[in-house]
Amino acid sequence: MKMSEIRDKSFTELQAAGRDLRQEMFNLRLQQASAQLEKPARLRTIRKDIARIETQISALRNKSAKAAK
């Protein structure tokens, strides 16, 4: 997922996307543990997408906190 796509999403959409990615990462880890993982690079991609989403969520929280002051 590109950062430009992430910036276009709302706070609730970002939270939902983060939840979905975490669930997918959990499933991939289970597959990796049982040696059934076909694309191990997908773990890295998902981990980076989660980080991008968390960064944007943090930025939105900071922006709303500054606006509230």
mmJSON file of the N, C-alpha and C atoms, coordinates in Angstrom:
{"data_MODEL":{"atom_site":{
"group_PDB":["ATOM","ATOM","ATOM","ATOM","ATOM","ATOM","ATOM","ATOM","ATOM","ATOM","ATOM","ATOM","ATOM","ATOM","ATOM","ATOM","ATOM","ATOM","ATOM","ATOM","ATOM","ATOM","ATOM","ATOM","ATOM","ATOM","ATOM","ATOM","ATOM","ATOM","ATOM","ATOM","ATOM","ATOM","ATOM","ATOM","ATOM","ATOM","ATOM","ATOM","ATOM","ATOM","ATOM","ATOM","ATOM","ATOM","ATOM","ATOM","ATOM","ATOM","ATOM","ATOM","ATOM","ATOM","ATOM","ATOM","ATOM","ATOM","ATOM","ATOM","ATOM","ATOM","ATOM","ATOM","ATOM","ATOM","ATOM","ATOM","ATOM","ATOM","ATOM","ATOM","ATOM","ATOM","ATOM","ATOM","ATOM","ATOM","ATOM","ATOM","ATOM","ATOM","ATOM","ATOM","ATOM","ATOM","ATOM","ATOM","ATOM","ATOM","ATOM","ATOM","ATOM","ATOM","ATOM","ATOM","ATOM","ATOM","ATOM","ATOM","ATOM","ATOM","ATOM","ATOM","ATOM","ATOM","ATOM","ATOM","ATOM","ATOM","ATOM","ATOM","ATOM","ATOM","ATOM","ATOM","ATOM","ATOM","ATOM","ATOM","ATOM","ATOM","ATOM","ATOM","ATOM","ATOM","ATOM","ATOM","ATOM","ATOM","ATOM","ATOM","ATOM","ATOM","ATOM","ATOM","ATOM","ATOM","ATOM","ATOM","ATOM","ATOM","ATOM","ATOM","ATOM","ATOM","ATOM","ATOM","ATOM","ATOM","ATOM","ATOM","ATOM","ATOM","ATOM","ATOM","ATOM","ATOM","ATOM","ATOM","ATOM","ATOM","ATOM","ATOM","ATOM","ATOM","ATOM","ATOM","ATOM","ATOM","ATOM","ATOM","ATOM","ATOM","ATOM","ATOM","ATOM","ATOM","ATOM","ATOM","ATOM","ATOM","ATOM","ATOM","ATOM","ATOM","ATOM","ATOM","ATOM","ATOM","ATOM","ATOM","ATOM","ATOM","ATOM","ATOM","ATOM","ATOM","ATOM","ATOM","ATOM","ATOM","ATOM","ATOM","ATOM","ATOM","ATOM"],
"id":[1,2,3,4,5,6,7,8,9,10,11,12,13,14,15,16,17,18,19,20,21,22,23,24,25,26,27,28,29,30,31,32,33,34,35,36,37,38,39,40,41,42,43,44,45,46,47,48,49,50,51,52,53,54,55,56,57,58,59,60,61,62,63,64,65,66,67,68,69,70,71,72,73,74,75,76,77,78,79,80,81,82,83,84,85,86,87,88,89,90,91,92,93,94,95,96,97,98,99,100,101,102,103,104,105,106,107,108,109,110,111,112,113,114,115,116,117,118,119,120,121,122,123,124,125,126,127,128,129,130,131,132,133,134,135,136,137,138,139,140,141,142,143,144,145,146,147,148,149,150,151,152,153,154,155,156,157,158,159,160,161,162,163,164,165,166,167,168,169,170,171,172,173,174,175,176,177,178,179,180,181,182,183,184,185,186,187,188,189,190,191,192,193,194,195,196,197,198,199,200,201,202,203,204,205,206,207],
"type_symbol":["N","C","C","N","C","C","N","C","C","N","C","C","N","C","C","N","C","C","N","C","C","N","C","C","N","C","C","N","C","C","N","C","C","N","C","C","N","C","C","N","C","C","N","C","C","N","C","C","N","C","C","N","C","C","N","C","C","N","C","C","N","C","C","N","C","C","N","C","C","N","C","C","N","C","C","N","C","C","N","C","C","N","C","C","N","C","C","N","C","C","N","C","C","N","C","C","N","C","C","N","C","C","N","C","C","N","C","C","N","C","C","N","C","C","N","C","C","N","C","C","N","C","C","N","C","C","N","C","C","N","C","C","N","C","C","N","C","C","N","C","C","N","C","C","N","C","C","N","C","C","N","C","C","N","C","C","N","C","C","N","C","C","N","C","C","N","C","C","N","C","C","N","C","C","N","C","C","N","C","C","N","C","C","N","C","C","N","C","C","N","C","C","N","C","C","N","C","C","N","C","C","N","C","C","N","C","C"],
"label_atom_id":["N","CA","C","N","CA","C","N","CA","C","N","CA","C","N","CA","C","N","CA","C","N","CA","C","N","CA","C","N","CA","C","N","CA","C","N","CA","C","N","CA","C","N","CA","C","N","CA","C","N","CA","C","N","CA","C","N","CA","C","N","CA","C","N","CA","C","N","CA","C","N","CA","C","N","CA","C","N","CA","C","N","CA","C","N","CA","C","N","CA","C","N","CA","C","N","CA","C","N","CA","C","N","CA","C","N","CA","C","N","CA","C","N","CA","C","N","CA","C","N","CA","C","N","CA","C","N","CA","C","N","CA","C","N","CA","C","N","CA","C","N","CA","C","N","CA","C","N","CA","C","N","CA","C","N","CA","C","N","CA","C","N","CA","C","N","CA","C","N","CA","C","N","CA","C","N","CA","C","N","CA","C","N","CA","C","N","CA","C","N","CA","C","N","CA","C","N","CA","C","N","CA","C","N","CA","C","N","CA","C","N","CA","C","N","CA","C","N","CA","C","N","CA","C","N","CA","C","N","CA","C","N","CA","C","N","CA","C","N","CA","C"],
"label_alt_id":[null,null,null,null,null,null,null,null,null,null,null,null,null,null,null,null,null,null,null,null,null,null,null,null,null,null,null,null,null,null,null,null,null,null,null,null,null,null,null,null,null,null,null,null,null,null,null,null,null,null,null,null,null,null,null,null,null,null,null,null,null,null,null,null,null,null,null,null,null,null,null,null,null,null,null,null,null,null,null,null,null,null,null,null,null,null,null,null,null,null,null,null,null,null,null,null,null,null,null,null,null,null,null,null,null,null,null,null,null,null,null,null,null,null,null,null,null,null,null,null,null,null,null,null,null,null,null,null,null,null,null,null,null,null,null,null,null,null,null,null,null,null,null,null,null,null,null,null,null,null,null,null,null,null,null,null,null,null,null,null,null,null,null,null,null,null,null,null,null,null,null,null,null,null,null,null,null,null,null,null,null,null,null,null,null,null,null,null,null,null,null,null,null,null,null,null,null,null,null,null,null,null,null,null,null,null,null],
"label_comp_id":["MET","MET","MET","LYS","LYS","LYS","MET","MET","MET","SER","SER","SER","GLU","GLU","GLU","ILE","ILE","ILE","ARG","ARG","ARG","ASP","ASP","ASP","LYS","LYS","LYS","SER","SER","SER","PHE","PHE","PHE","THR","THR","THR","GLU","GLU","GLU","LEU","LEU","LEU","GLN","GLN","GLN","ALA","ALA","ALA","ALA","ALA","ALA","GLY","GLY","GLY","ARG","ARG","ARG","ASP","ASP","ASP","LEU","LEU","LEU","ARG","ARG","ARG","GLN","GLN","GLN","GLU","GLU","GLU","MET","MET","MET","PHE","PHE","PHE","ASN","ASN","ASN","LEU","LEU","LEU","ARG","ARG","ARG","LEU","LEU","LEU","GLN","GLN","GLN","GLN","GLN","GLN","ALA","ALA","ALA","SER","SER","SER","ALA","ALA","ALA","GLN","GLN","GLN","LEU","LEU","LEU","GLU","GLU","GLU","LYS","LYS","LYS","PRO","PRO","PRO","ALA","ALA","ALA","ARG","ARG","ARG","LEU","LEU","LEU","ARG","ARG","ARG","THR","THR","THR","ILE","ILE","ILE","ARG","ARG","ARG","LYS","LYS","LYS","ASP","ASP","ASP","ILE","ILE","ILE","ALA","ALA","ALA","ARG","ARG","ARG","ILE","ILE","ILE","GLU","GLU","GLU","THR","THR","THR","GLN","GLN","GLN","ILE","ILE","ILE","SER","SER","SER","ALA","ALA","ALA","LEU","LEU","LEU","ARG","ARG","ARG","ASN","ASN","ASN","LYS","LYS","LYS","SER","SER","SER","ALA","ALA","ALA","LYS","LYS","LYS","ALA","ALA","ALA","ALA","ALA","ALA","LYS","LYS","LYS"],
"label_asym_id":["A","A","A","A","A","A","A","A","A","A","A","A","A","A","A","A","A","A","A","A","A","A","A","A","A","A","A","A","A","A","A","A","A","A","A","A","A","A","A","A","A","A","A","A","A","A","A","A","A","A","A","A","A","A","A","A","A","A","A","A","A","A","A","A","A","A","A","A","A","A","A","A","A","A","A","A","A","A","A","A","A","A","A","A","A","A","A","A","A","A","A","A","A","A","A","A","A","A","A","A","A","A","A","A","A","A","A","A","A","A","A","A","A","A","A","A","A","A","A","A","A","A","A","A","A","A","A","A","A","A","A","A","A","A","A","A","A","A","A","A","A","A","A","A","A","A","A","A","A","A","A","A","A","A","A","A","A","A","A","A","A","A","A","A","A","A","A","A","A","A","A","A","A","A","A","A","A","A","A","A","A","A","A","A","A","A","A","A","A","A","A","A","A","A","A","A","A","A","A","A","A","A","A","A","A","A","A"],
"label_entity_id":["1","1","1","1","1","1","1","1","1","1","1","1","1","1","1","1","1","1","1","1","1","1","1","1","1","1","1","1","1","1","1","1","1","1","1","1","1","1","1","1","1","1","1","1","1","1","1","1","1","1","1","1","1","1","1","1","1","1","1","1","1","1","1","1","1","1","1","1","1","1","1","1","1","1","1","1","1","1","1","1","1","1","1","1","1","1","1","1","1","1","1","1","1","1","1","1","1","1","1","1","1","1","1","1","1","1","1","1","1","1","1","1","1","1","1","1","1","1","1","1","1","1","1","1","1","1","1","1","1","1","1","1","1","1","1","1","1","1","1","1","1","1","1","1","1","1","1","1","1","1","1","1","1","1","1","1","1","1","1","1","1","1","1","1","1","1","1","1","1","1","1","1","1","1","1","1","1","1","1","1","1","1","1","1","1","1","1","1","1","1","1","1","1","1","1","1","1","1","1","1","1","1","1","1","1","1","1"],
"label_seq_id":[1,1,1,2,2,2,3,3,3,4,4,4,5,5,5,6,6,6,7,7,7,8,8,8,9,9,9,10,10,10,11,11,11,12,12,12,13,13,13,14,14,14,15,15,15,16,16,16,17,17,17,18,18,18,19,19,19,20,20,20,21,21,21,22,22,22,23,23,23,24,24,24,25,25,25,26,26,26,27,27,27,28,28,28,29,29,29,30,30,30,31,31,31,32,32,32,33,33,33,34,34,34,35,35,35,36,36,36,37,37,37,38,38,38,39,39,39,40,40,40,41,41,41,42,42,42,43,43,43,44,44,44,45,45,45,46,46,46,47,47,47,48,48,48,49,49,49,50,50,50,51,51,51,52,52,52,53,53,53,54,54,54,55,55,55,56,56,56,57,57,57,58,58,58,59,59,59,60,60,60,61,61,61,62,62,62,63,63,63,64,64,64,65,65,65,66,66,66,67,67,67,68,68,68,69,69,69],
"pdbx_PDB_ins_code":[null,null,null,null,null,null,null,null,null,null,null,null,null,null,null,null,null,null,null,null,null,null,null,null,null,null,null,null,null,null,null,null,null,null,null,null,null,null,null,null,null,null,null,null,null,null,null,null,null,null,null,null,null,null,null,null,null,null,null,null,null,null,null,null,null,null,null,null,null,null,null,null,null,null,null,null,null,null,null,null,null,null,null,null,null,null,null,null,null,null,null,null,null,null,null,null,null,null,null,null,null,null,null,null,null,null,null,null,null,null,null,null,null,null,null,null,null,null,null,null,null,null,null,null,null,null,null,null,null,null,null,null,null,null,null,null,null,null,null,null,null,null,null,null,null,null,null,null,null,null,null,null,null,null,null,null,null,null,null,null,null,null,null,null,null,null,null,null,null,null,null,null,null,null,null,null,null,null,null,null,null,null,null,null,null,null,null,null,null,null,null,null,null,null,null,null,null,null,null,null,null,null,null,null,null,null,null],
"Cartn_x":[0.844,0.0,0.901,0.6,1.408,0.964,1.897,1.605,0.53,0.487,-0.545,-1.935,-2.045,-3.325,-3.705,-2.713,-2.964,-3.406,-2.798,-3.151,-4.586,-5.118,-6.477,-7.547,-7.158,-8.131,-8.424,-9.606,-9.988,-9.399,-9.545,-9.005,-9.587,-10.903,-11.536,-11.149,-10.998,-10.565,-9.143,-8.295,-6.925,-6.897,-7.728,-7.776,-8.237,-9.25,-9.754,-8.697,-8.003,-6.954,-5.825,-5.471,-4.432,-4.834,-6.094,-6.604,-6.54,-6.969,-6.963,-5.546,-4.611,-3.229,-2.621,-2.958,-2.44,-2.981,-4.248,-4.842,-4.162,-3.918,-3.239,-1.82,-1.14,0.217,0.211,-0.774,-0.903,-1.066,-1.936,-2.161,-0.896,-0.166,1.076,2.12,2.163,3.107,2.771,1.483,1.091,1.522,1.341,1.774,3.285,4.002,5.46,5.906,5.229,5.585,5.349,4.341,4.055,4.702,5.611,6.371,5.47,4.386,3.481,3.425,4.302,4.291,4.919,4.132,4.612,5.413,4.995,5.66,6.161,7.36,7.869,8.087,8.26,8.441,7.165,6.047,4.763,4.757,5.442,5.528,6.176,7.249,7.953,7.079,6.392,5.526,4.407,3.797,2.708,3.228,4.383,4.96,5.206,5.697,5.944,4.637,3.624,2.321,1.719,1.852,1.353,2.071,3.371,4.14,3.687,3.426,2.949,1.597,0.718,-0.611,-0.502,0.31,0.482,1.083,1.987,2.572,1.499,0.631,-0.431,-1.452,-1.78,-2.701,-2.111,-0.837,-0.163,-0.184,0.051,0.025,-1.368,-2.397,-3.765,-4.101,-3.641,-3.879,-3.178,-1.928,-1.186,-1.843,-2.331,-2.993,-4.27,-5.049,-6.292,-6.011,-4.932,-4.573,-4.132,-3.388,-2.961,-4.145,-5.101,-6.284,-7.166,-7.138,-7.974,-7.43,-6.141,-5.542,-5.885],
"Cartn_y":[-1.16,0.0,1.238,2.173,3.374,4.401,5.255,6.274,7.235,7.505,8.394,7.784,6.475,5.8,5.889,5.769,5.799,7.19,8.23,9.607,9.949,9.301,9.589,8.957,8.046,7.339,8.099,7.855,8.476,7.685,8.246,7.631,6.237,6.095,4.794,3.783,4.259,3.36,2.862,3.742,3.346,2.303,2.501,1.527,0.171,0.165,-1.094,-1.77,-0.983,-1.543,-2.126,-1.45,-1.958,-3.27,-3.351,-4.595,-5.735,-5.447,-6.478,-6.957,-6.011,-6.39,-7.197,-6.839,-7.608,-9.034,-9.181,-10.516,-11.325,-10.67,-11.36,-11.759,-10.882,-11.191,-12.375,-12.423,-13.546,-14.854,-14.835,-16.038,-16.456,-15.475,-15.798,-16.363,-15.869,-16.413,-17.861,-18.153,-19.545,-20.435,-19.938,-20.704,-20.887,-19.859,-19.947,-20.981,-21.021,-21.973,-23.415,-23.608,-24.959,-25.231,-24.35,-24.496,-24.56,-23.794,-23.762,-22.383,-21.49,-20.129,-20.091,-19.64,-19.615,-18.355,-17.21,-15.942,-15.307,-15.638,-15.085,-13.572,-13.006,-11.554,-10.802,-11.474,-10.841,-10.396,-11.14,-10.752,-9.377,-9.171,-7.89,-6.763,-7.016,-6.012,-5.612,-6.589,-6.305,-5.54,-5.935,-5.245,-3.767,-3.492,-2.109,-1.347,-2.006,-1.362,-1.001,-1.896,-1.615,-0.397,-0.315,0.829,2.122,2.075,3.27,3.718,2.757,3.078,3.66,3.052,3.559,4.966,5.235,6.569,7.592,7.257,8.182,8.359,7.296,7.404,8.332,8.183,9.039,10.495,10.732,12.091,12.7,11.907,12.411,12.725,11.886,12.141,13.415,13.595,14.8,16.046,15.941,17.066,17.451,16.449,16.741,17.258,16.794,17.276,18.736,19.1,20.49,21.395,20.89,21.679,21.89,20.95,21.042,22.059,22.359,23.296,24.719],
"Cartn_z":[0.0,0.0,0.0,-0.859,-0.956,0.08,0.462,1.465,0.965,-0.331,-0.865,-0.679,-0.8,-0.563,0.908,1.767,3.207,3.641,3.08,3.452,3.081,2.049,1.593,2.481,3.354,4.183,5.471,6.002,7.269,8.438,9.621,10.828,11.044,10.913,11.142,10.063,8.821,7.75,8.002,8.524,8.841,9.952,10.961,12.049,11.535,10.686,10.134,9.254,8.45,7.591,8.435,9.514,10.411,11.051,11.472,12.063,11.053,9.827,8.784,8.479,8.408,8.122,9.261,10.491,11.634,11.61,11.249,11.157,10.051,8.917,7.816,8.216,8.946,9.389,10.355,11.229,12.151,11.378,10.381,9.576,8.826,8.308,7.607,8.557,9.769,10.754,11.094,11.175,11.415,10.252,9.036,7.867,7.869,8.279,8.321,9.35,10.476,11.524,11.076,10.239,9.76,8.4,7.982,6.73,5.501,5.49,4.347,3.691,4.093,3.575,2.186,1.197,-0.179,-0.493,0.06,-0.239,1.056,1.492,2.744,2.696,1.521,1.404,1.774,1.721,2.067,3.532,4.409,5.82,5.959,5.25,5.306,4.762,3.664,3.061,4.013,4.645,5.578,6.782,7.292,8.444,8.124,6.937,6.534,6.324,5.779,5.613,6.964,7.934,9.281,9.854,9.651,10.15,9.48,8.191,7.485,8.025,8.257,8.782,10.183,11.031,12.397,12.397,11.469,11.351,11.003,10.071,9.674,10.794,11.51,12.645,13.698,13.971,14.944,14.49,13.214,12.684,12.817,12.55,12.684,14.136,15.059,16.48,16.926,16.5,16.867,16.284,15.067,14.416,15.161,15.572,16.285,17.69,18.312,19.648,19.592,18.564,18.414,18.109,17.341,17.007,18.232,19.165,20.364,21.36,21.279,22.238,21.971],
"occupancy":[1.0,1.0,1.0,1.0,1.0,1.0,1.0,1.0,1.0,1.0,1.0,1.0,1.0,1.0,1.0,1.0,1.0,1.0,1.0,1.0,1.0,1.0,1.0,1.0,1.0,1.0,1.0,1.0,1.0,1.0,1.0,1.0,1.0,1.0,1.0,1.0,1.0,1.0,1.0,1.0,1.0,1.0,1.0,1.0,1.0,1.0,1.0,1.0,1.0,1.0,1.0,1.0,1.0,1.0,1.0,1.0,1.0,1.0,1.0,1.0,1.0,1.0,1.0,1.0,1.0,1.0,1.0,1.0,1.0,1.0,1.0,1.0,1.0,1.0,1.0,1.0,1.0,1.0,1.0,1.0,1.0,1.0,1.0,1.0,1.0,1.0,1.0,1.0,1.0,1.0,1.0,1.0,1.0,1.0,1.0,1.0,1.0,1.0,1.0,1.0,1.0,1.0,1.0,1.0,1.0,1.0,1.0,1.0,1.0,1.0,1.0,1.0,1.0,1.0,1.0,1.0,1.0,1.0,1.0,1.0,1.0,1.0,1.0,1.0,1.0,1.0,1.0,1.0,1.0,1.0,1.0,1.0,1.0,1.0,1.0,1.0,1.0,1.0,1.0,1.0,1.0,1.0,1.0,1.0,1.0,1.0,1.0,1.0,1.0,1.0,1.0,1.0,1.0,1.0,1.0,1.0,1.0,1.0,1.0,1.0,1.0,1.0,1.0,1.0,1.0,1.0,1.0,1.0,1.0,1.0,1.0,1.0,1.0,1.0,1.0,1.0,1.0,1.0,1.0,1.0,1.0,1.0,1.0,1.0,1.0,1.0,1.0,1.0,1.0,1.0,1.0,1.0,1.0,1.0,1.0,1.0,1.0,1.0,1.0,1.0,1.0,1.0,1.0,1.0,1.0,1.0,1.0],
"B_iso_or_equiv":[0.0,0.0,0.0,0.0,0.0,0.0,0.0,0.0,0.0,0.0,0.0,0.0,0.0,0.0,0.0,0.0,0.0,0.0,0.0,0.0,0.0,0.0,0.0,0.0,0.0,0.0,0.0,0.0,0.0,0.0,0.0,0.0,0.0,0.0,0.0,0.0,0.0,0.0,0.0,0.0,0.0,0.0,0.0,0.0,0.0,0.0,0.0,0.0,0.0,0.0,0.0,0.0,0.0,0.0,0.0,0.0,0.0,0.0,0.0,0.0,0.0,0.0,0.0,0.0,0.0,0.0,0.0,0.0,0.0,0.0,0.0,0.0,0.0,0.0,0.0,0.0,0.0,0.0,0.0,0.0,0.0,0.0,0.0,0.0,0.0,0.0,0.0,0.0,0.0,0.0,0.0,0.0,0.0,0.0,0.0,0.0,0.0,0.0,0.0,0.0,0.0,0.0,0.0,0.0,0.0,0.0,0.0,0.0,0.0,0.0,0.0,0.0,0.0,0.0,0.0,0.0,0.0,0.0,0.0,0.0,0.0,0.0,0.0,0.0,0.0,0.0,0.0,0.0,0.0,0.0,0.0,0.0,0.0,0.0,0.0,0.0,0.0,0.0,0.0,0.0,0.0,0.0,0.0,0.0,0.0,0.0,0.0,0.0,0.0,0.0,0.0,0.0,0.0,0.0,0.0,0.0,0.0,0.0,0.0,0.0,0.0,0.0,0.0,0.0,0.0,0.0,0.0,0.0,0.0,0.0,0.0,0.0,0.0,0.0,0.0,0.0,0.0,0.0,0.0,0.0,0.0,0.0,0.0,0.0,0.0,0.0,0.0,0.0,0.0,0.0,0.0,0.0,0.0,0.0,0.0,0.0,0.0,0.0,0.0,0.0,0.0,0.0,0.0,0.0,0.0,0.0,0.0],
"pdbx_formal_charge":[null,null,null,null,null,null,null,null,null,null,null,null,null,null,null,null,null,null,null,null,null,null,null,null,null,null,null,null,null,null,null,null,null,null,null,null,null,null,null,null,null,null,null,null,null,null,null,null,null,null,null,null,null,null,null,null,null,null,null,null,null,null,null,null,null,null,null,null,null,null,null,null,null,null,null,null,null,null,null,null,null,null,null,null,null,null,null,null,null,null,null,null,null,null,null,null,null,null,null,null,null,null,null,null,null,null,null,null,null,null,null,null,null,null,null,null,null,null,null,null,null,null,null,null,null,null,null,null,null,null,null,null,null,null,null,null,null,null,null,null,null,null,null,null,null,null,null,null,null,null,null,null,null,null,null,null,null,null,null,null,null,null,null,null,null,null,null,null,null,null,null,null,null,null,null,null,null,null,null,null,null,null,null,null,null,null,null,null,null,null,null,null,null,null,null,null,null,null,null,null,null,null,null,null,null,null,null],
"auth_seq_id":[1,1,1,2,2,2,3,3,3,4,4,4,5,5,5,6,6,6,7,7,7,8,8,8,9,9,9,10,10,10,11,11,11,12,12,12,13,13,13,14,14,14,15,15,15,16,16,16,17,17,17,18,18,18,19,19,19,20,20,20,21,21,21,22,22,22,23,23,23,24,24,24,25,25,25,26,26,26,27,27,27,28,28,28,29,29,29,30,30,30,31,31,31,32,32,32,33,33,33,34,34,34,35,35,35,36,36,36,37,37,37,38,38,38,39,39,39,40,40,40,41,41,41,42,42,42,43,43,43,44,44,44,45,45,45,46,46,46,47,47,47,48,48,48,49,49,49,50,50,50,51,51,51,52,52,52,53,53,53,54,54,54,55,55,55,56,56,56,57,57,57,58,58,58,59,59,59,60,60,60,61,61,61,62,62,62,63,63,63,64,64,64,65,65,65,66,66,66,67,67,67,68,68,68,69,69,69],
"auth_comp_id":["MET","MET","MET","LYS","LYS","LYS","MET","MET","MET","SER","SER","SER","GLU","GLU","GLU","ILE","ILE","ILE","ARG","ARG","ARG","ASP","ASP","ASP","LYS","LYS","LYS","SER","SER","SER","PHE","PHE","PHE","THR","THR","THR","GLU","GLU","GLU","LEU","LEU","LEU","GLN","GLN","GLN","ALA","ALA","ALA","ALA","ALA","ALA","GLY","GLY","GLY","ARG","ARG","ARG","ASP","ASP","ASP","LEU","LEU","LEU","ARG","ARG","ARG","GLN","GLN","GLN","GLU","GLU","GLU","MET","MET","MET","PHE","PHE","PHE","ASN","ASN","ASN","LEU","LEU","LEU","ARG","ARG","ARG","LEU","LEU","LEU","GLN","GLN","GLN","GLN","GLN","GLN","ALA","ALA","ALA","SER","SER","SER","ALA","ALA","ALA","GLN","GLN","GLN","LEU","LEU","LEU","GLU","GLU","GLU","LYS","LYS","LYS","PRO","PRO","PRO","ALA","ALA","ALA","ARG","ARG","ARG","LEU","LEU","LEU","ARG","ARG","ARG","THR","THR","THR","ILE","ILE","ILE","ARG","ARG","ARG","LYS","LYS","LYS","ASP","ASP","ASP","ILE","ILE","ILE","ALA","ALA","ALA","ARG","ARG","ARG","ILE","ILE","ILE","GLU","GLU","GLU","THR","THR","THR","GLN","GLN","GLN","ILE","ILE","ILE","SER","SER","SER","ALA","ALA","ALA","LEU","LEU","LEU","ARG","ARG","ARG","ASN","ASN","ASN","LYS","LYS","LYS","SER","SER","SER","ALA","ALA","ALA","LYS","LYS","LYS","ALA","ALA","ALA","ALA","ALA","ALA","LYS","LYS","LYS"],
"auth_asym_id":["A","A","A","A","A","A","A","A","A","A","A","A","A","A","A","A","A","A","A","A","A","A","A","A","A","A","A","A","A","A","A","A","A","A","A","A","A","A","A","A","A","A","A","A","A","A","A","A","A","A","A","A","A","A","A","A","A","A","A","A","A","A","A","A","A","A","A","A","A","A","A","A","A","A","A","A","A","A","A","A","A","A","A","A","A","A","A","A","A","A","A","A","A","A","A","A","A","A","A","A","A","A","A","A","A","A","A","A","A","A","A","A","A","A","A","A","A","A","A","A","A","A","A","A","A","A","A","A","A","A","A","A","A","A","A","A","A","A","A","A","A","A","A","A","A","A","A","A","A","A","A","A","A","A","A","A","A","A","A","A","A","A","A","A","A","A","A","A","A","A","A","A","A","A","A","A","A","A","A","A","A","A","A","A","A","A","A","A","A","A","A","A","A","A","A","A","A","A","A","A","A","A","A","A","A","A","A"],
"auth_atom_id":["N","CA","C","N","CA","C","N","CA","C","N","CA","C","N","CA","C","N","CA","C","N","CA","C","N","CA","C","N","CA","C","N","CA","C","N","CA","C","N","CA","C","N","CA","C","N","CA","C","N","CA","C","N","CA","C","N","CA","C","N","CA","C","N","CA","C","N","CA","C","N","CA","C","N","CA","C","N","CA","C","N","CA","C","N","CA","C","N","CA","C","N","CA","C","N","CA","C","N","CA","C","N","CA","C","N","CA","C","N","CA","C","N","CA","C","N","CA","C","N","CA","C","N","CA","C","N","CA","C","N","CA","C","N","CA","C","N","CA","C","N","CA","C","N","CA","C","N","CA","C","N","CA","C","N","CA","C","N","CA","C","N","CA","C","N","CA","C","N","CA","C","N","CA","C","N","CA","C","N","CA","C","N","CA","C","N","CA","C","N","CA","C","N","CA","C","N","CA","C","N","CA","C","N","CA","C","N","CA","C","N","CA","C","N","CA","C","N","CA","C","N","CA","C","N","CA","C","N","CA","C","N","CA","C","N","CA","C","N","CA","C"],
"pdbx_PDB_model_num":[1,1,1,1,1,1,1,1,1,1,1,1,1,1,1,1,1,1,1,1,1,1,1,1,1,1,1,1,1,1,1,1,1,1,1,1,1,1,1,1,1,1,1,1,1,1,1,1,1,1,1,1,1,1,1,1,1,1,1,1,1,1,1,1,1,1,1,1,1,1,1,1,1,1,1,1,1,1,1,1,1,1,1,1,1,1,1,1,1,1,1,1,1,1,1,1,1,1,1,1,1,1,1,1,1,1,1,1,1,1,1,1,1,1,1,1,1,1,1,1,1,1,1,1,1,1,1,1,1,1,1,1,1,1,1,1,1,1,1,1,1,1,1,1,1,1,1,1,1,1,1,1,1,1,1,1,1,1,1,1,1,1,1,1,1,1,1,1,1,1,1,1,1,1,1,1,1,1,1,1,1,1,1,1,1,1,1,1,1,1,1,1,1,1,1,1,1,1,1,1,1,1,1,1,1,1,1]
}}}
